[in-house]
């Protein structure tokens, strides 16, 4: 595979998180074991083999490479991808793809699916993705991936295997479903996106934006533009139940060394060493 993006990678509890994220530059993510992509600000060559993508919002640093993703899959004779995005962006995104089709004379085969906050999207039999409204300058969604675990109902604990099989064949619902949040992605959001969706705090792995960190940057202005400051994390540090929190989408106003210094000063324990800066 050709390496065309400065990807980082991190493995946690069997999940491989790969991506690149810098505010106003490009953002893209893949969770390989879940076979899911999130955002397409840039399109790593290796990512084109993943057939399902969720786009948080239509700012260019999150959607600009969508034509490359669709076109490359066609060029490599892969099945058309399924791409989920805020419902308000679907028509314009489709027009964009058709304009690129006119430019390079290549088809743009894909399925675009519009989502609203609260929608639930099954991904195979094992996973379900819930879309939630977050707070940005345009329509934007965050995503929570739930693993669907089925457990035998207590009233059937004492039955034999054959009796359970007969009940199942007769159409009796013998299990209950438990949903475990294994992964979540906020996209770009002001703190309200977290506060309105406490499910984010419960996911095993959370990717959240941490765009600003300098003490002199005014939070009221940052929030107005749909972003977060490290002090927003500090004020909510008791809320994070996640095993891993990835702080991403850092502003280009900072060098990597500055980001680390500002964040570690605001959060000396790095949320009990659960916070990883994606830089």
Phi, psi and omega in degrees: 000147178275132178266111182237005181221140179283071185286146167251160181218144178211135180252131176221119175049046176085359177253128177260111179261123179234148177169182176214135182208121174213130184303136178068004178250274176205150173225133172206147180219150170222137168248101194297315183293334177273351181059046183228141171248149175228118178071155186219050175291334172213157186237095176300136181306319183293336184284344187295340179285352179269122194270357185231129183228141173243124181253127186284322180194172193259021171291147190301326181287002177238350185223353190300330184268010179304315179300323179296318180299312182294315183294319181295321178296320177296314182301324181269011175061038175265161178296149177302136180283161172252125187236120180258141181201168177307137186304324183292345183264350191297309185298317181291322177297321179296319178297320178301315180297323180289329175295319176295326176299320178293325182289312187253004176062021178248142181293156178237068184284122177192169174242121176259129183237122179278140180235150171241160176302132182099346179293146178240130184240112177291137174238097187067200181269342190263336187233154175221138180246124177260130175266136180229146178289134173240180188248106178223188183277345172228174178304129184213149181232149165252167185224137178237123181263121179252135168272131183264113181248132182252131183235139180299135178295144185303328184292349181251008184301324187272358182281155176283168179299322180292320179295320178296317179299319180295320177297317180297316179295332179279358177093008179284134177279107187256357181235160171245149181263132174243129182256125182247119180285111185259340183204143177214148181223121183277339194063205179273130182199150166285169182305335180302330178297323174286312186296326180280348184226073183300347176301332178304320185290344185262348183294145179302314177238130178238126168256118182229154179283142173220076191283322186238148183216342183291137182301330185279350180281126188284126185290328180298324177287320178300315181294322179301325181267013171076039180226178181234157178245155180302330178295335174293324174294316183299319180291338183248016190299333179283347182279334187284109176261002185295151173284326180220131175240120178259116175269120190226181173067037182296145179295145176285359175290342184251147164280165178301319181295322179294316179302311180301316183294315181295316183292316181292333176288321180284327183229076185305326180270001181049047181052056182057038179063022176266345182271122176246125176277128182270076180222000000 
